[in-house]
């Protein structure tokens, strides 16, 4: 993200004075899909694309916001009980309100921001926005007394209360806590986390955006969550001496013991989740050893489970993973909720150009449009730039 570009727009649209510049990244998730609501682990990292904002207190009780990308300007009072209508401005408003709830005396400020996180690609531009604004509010009005976890939870609360999205905490967590060259294993139940080295010499990490999103009848995510909850109920009855809060508490052996007591669909979905729990732990061990071949094998296994057992893939994503495997890519899988979006790929340098060419040309020939390619570097979390 170009600081001079953001600064030039800030100076142009406000009083000609400069402020502080803050940056928060988007994120990738190497492995650990559909595990968060099952009390499991996720394995995200911050990337080198995100949201940059210049911010300066203006001595009033009014927040003056300018979205550089949308070329739109919105103002609201810090005491406004309802906030602005524009969705993008409600991210700023929500963070102001959540910081006020933390006891921070937020005053009026000018803000201009822009981003290079591709929208709809599963890299969480919204969490990057919240984290960026939270980083700025903490620096300017709280003297950095608000904890990183408070910023994470303020971002989540902003999504819930002011945007209407009941998200988890992984996206905000990755944006705030990210470290250059490190991935993070987050326990979604306890919020405990650990950093793991990610220096894949001879490899690149790249996202391939299929640019498709399938509209599905019903509530596919809720259906899958319900399947997992149904299996937990059966496990609780069968193993009366053990407490099951989520599938996190079960083993594959215990699932096999109740296989005839649950539907085939529920069994398959639970089998994926429990397998994913084991794959995340294998990836942790492999990263410690620098064994990226095993990491790649686990990525392929995750995609197979997401496609065949959890049934959240689609033809286009399966085809991109097929191309990856045929091109000699070390690991590939769909990233995110599924039904469209991106694949994440761990690619050896020697096959990188060939893979990108194959993915671009073969996909366009089959589906009539080109994919988008996003190389991803694991980078630092939310911080003040200048």
N, C-alpha and C positions, 0 to 999 in steps of 0.2 A: 504494500500500500504506500503511495507516494505522499509523504508529509507535506511537501510543497504544494501539491494539488489541493489538499484539505485546507491548508493555511490560507491559500489565495482566495478560496471561497468564503472562509470565515471572515477574513478582512473585508471582502467585498460586500457581504450581506449584513455586517454589523457596523461597529463604529470605527473601523480602521485599525483597531488595536488587536494585538495577538493575545492568546491565552496559553493554557497548558494543553498538551496533546497526549491522548491516551489510546492504547490499542488493546483489543481483546481478540483472540483467535477463534475460528471455527474448530471443528474436531472431526477426527475419524474414530472408528471403533474397530480395532483389529479383530476381535473375536468376542463372543458373548452377546448373542442376540436373543431377545424375548426372555431374558433371564432376570431383568430388573424387577418385574412384578411377581416373580417367583422367588424373591429373596436371594437371588444368586449374585454372581460376579459379572462385571463388565470390564473391558480392557481398552479404554480410550486413550487418546493423546491429542494434544493441541497441534494445530497445523499452521503453516505460514501464510494463511489467508484469513482475513477477519474484518473487523470493524474498527475504523479510526475516527476519533472525535476530537475536535478542539473545543475547549470549554473555558469560559471566563465569567466570574461573578459580575453582575451588572449593577449592583447597588439598589435594586428594586425588589418587589415581591412577585415579579413576572418572569417566567421561563420562556425565552425566545428560542425556538428550535428551527433549524433549517436542514432538510434532507437534501444533500447534494445530488444523490442519485435520482431522486424523484423530482427535484427542482420545486419543492413544496415547502412553505413556511407556515408554522403554527405557533400560537402563543397561548399560555394559560397561567393562572395565578397559582402560587404554591399552596394556597388555601382552598383552591377550587375543589368542591366535594365530588364533582362528576368527571372532570377532566375532558380532554379534547376528543373529538369523534374519530379523527384520522388514526387508523390502526398503528401506523409507525410511531406516531407521537405518544400513543398510550404506553409504549414501552418505556419512554422517558418518564411519563407521568406516574406509571406504576412503581418505578424505582424510587422516585421522589417520595411517594406515599409510604413505601415500605421502609425507607430510611427515616422518615418522620416517626414511624411506628417504633423504630429502634431508639428513638430519643435524639436523633440528629436534627439540629435546627438548620434545615435547608432553606437558603435564600435564593432570590432570583439569579438566573445566569443565562448567558448566551451559549448556544451550542450548534455546531455544524458537524455533520458526520457523513461518512461514505464507507462503502464496503466492497471487498472483492471476493466474498464468499458466494459461490454460485447458488442462486435461489433454487430450491426444489431438488438439490443434489444430495441431500442428507448430511450436510456438514454443519447444520444448525446455526444459521445466520441469526436467528432470534436470540439464542442464548449468548452469542457473541455481542449482540447489541446490549442486552441486559448487563452483562458482565463489564462491558466497556463503560456504560453509564454509571454502574455501581462503583467501579474503580475511581472514576472522576469525582463522584459525590463524596466518597470516603476521603480522598486526598484534599478536596477543597473545603469541606464543611465538617468533617469528623476528625480531622488531624490523624487520619489513619488508625482510628480506634475501633472501627468496625472490623470484625474478623473476616477471614476469607469465607468461612462457612456461612456467616451471616449474609455475605454478598450472594453466595450460591442460593441460599434459601429465599432471599429477597427476589432473585431472578425467577425462581420457581413460582413464588407467590404472585409475581407480576403476570406470569402466564395464566395462572389459575383464576385470579380475580379480575384482571383488566383486559385480558386477551381472550379468555374462554378456552384455553387448552390445558387439559389435565395431564401435564407432562411429569416425568420423573425428574431425577436430579443429575443424571449422567452428563447432559450437555453443558449445563452451567458449571458443574464440577470440573469438567475437562478444560473449559475456557479459563476458569479462575486459577486452578491448581497446576496447569500444564507446565512442563519443564522441557527445555531444549534437549533432544536426544533421549527422552524418557517417555515410556508408556506407563500407565497407571492401572493397577488392579484395584477396583473399587468394590467393596462389599456393600451391596445395596440395602442390606438389612441394618448393619451396624454403623455404616459410613466409615469404617476403617479402610485405609488405603495404603498402598505400597508402590514405590517407583521401581520400574524395571528398565535396564538399559536397552536402547534400541539404536544400534549403530550397524546397520546391515551393509557392511562393506562389500561392494560387488553386486548390490541389489538396489532397486528403486521401488518405492511405494507409489502407486498411481491409481487414481480413480477413473473409471470409465462410466460416464453418465449416459444411460440409454435414452434419456429424454422421453420416457414413456411413463404414464401413470394410469393404471387400470381402475376404472370405477367399478366397484363391486356392490352388489345388492346386499343389504343387511349390515351387520357390524362384525366384520371378520376378526378384528383384534379382540373385541369383547367375547366372541365365540371361543377363541383360543384360550383366553384367560379363564373362561368358564370351564373349559375342558380340564385345565390344570387344577382348578378348584374342586371339580367333581372327583378327580383321582385322589386328591388330598383327603376328601371326606371318606372315601372307601378305605384308604390306607389307615385312617384313624379308627375306623370300626374294626378292621381286620387285626391291626396291631394295637389293641386297646391299652397296652402298657407303655406306649410311646406317644409323645405329643408331636403332631405335625402342624406347623403353622403355614408352611408353604411347601412346594415340591423340593425346595432346598434341603429339607430335612430327610428326604427319602433317598434310598439307594436303588440302583438298577435291579438288585436282587429282590428287594421289597416290592418293586413294581411288578416283577415277574410273578411274584406270589399272588397278586390280585388281578392278574391279566384277564382271567375269565369273568371277573366281576365288573369290569368296565367295558365300555364300547370300544370297538376297534379304533375308531377315530380318536377317542380320548387317550387310549393307550399309546398310539403313535405320537401324539403331541407331547405327552408326558415323557416318552422315551427320548424324544429330541432334547427336551429341557435337561434331563438328567445326563444325557450324553454331552451336552454343551457344558455343563458344570465340570465334567472331567476334562474336556478339551481345553477349557480356560486354564486349568491347573497345569496341564501338560505344556501349554504355550509358555507359562511362567517359567517352568523348569528349563524349557528349551532356550528361552531368551538368556537365561543366566549362563548357559553353556555356549551361547553364540550359534546354536543349531537352528538355522533358518529353514533348513529342509523339512524338519519336523513341524515347525511353525506353519509352513506352506501346506503340508499334508493335513494339518488340523483345519486350516481354512477351507480346503476342498471338502473335508468331511462335514464341516458346518454347513456348507452350501447344499450338500446332498441331503442333509437332514431338514434344512429349511424348505427345500424343494419337495421332497418326497414324504416327509413325516409331518412337518408343521404346515406345509402347503401354503407358503406365503411368497413363493417365487412366481415367475411368469415366463412365458416362452422366450421373451427377449433377453431376460437376465440369464436364463439357462443357456441360451446360445452364446452369450458373451463369455460365460465360464467355460463352455465347450471350446470356444476359440482359444481361450487362455491355455487350457490343458494341451490342445493340439500344437500350440506355439511354444511349448516348453516353459510356460510360466510356473514358478515355484508354488504359488498358492493363489487362489481366487475364490471369491464368494460374493453374494449380494450383501450390501451393507444397509442397515436400517430396518424399518418395519416390513419392507417387501412390496410386492405387487407393482414394481417399477423402481425408478431411481438408478442408483449406482451399483457397480461392482467395485470391490477393493482388491487390488492385485499386488502381490509381492513378486517382482520381476528381476531376474538376473540381467545385469548390464548387457551381456552378450546377445540376449534375445529381445531386448527392449524395443529397438526400432522395428524389428520384424513383427513383434506382437502388435504394436500400435498400428502399423500398416494393415495387418490382417484384420484387426478389430474394426478399424475405420472402414475399410473397403468391403469386407464381407457383410458387415451389419447393414451398411447402406444399400448393398445389392439386394439383401433379403427384405429389409423393412422400409426402404425408400427415404431414409433420412440418416444423417451422419451422427455419430456419437460425439460427445465432448470429452476431452482428455484433460485431467487435472493432476499433474505431479504433486505429491504431498511431502513436505518436509516437516518433521516433528519439531515443534518450536516452543517458544516461551509463552506462558499464560499471560493474563491481564497485567498490564504495567503502564506506567507513565513513560512516554517517549521523551518529551522535553517539557 
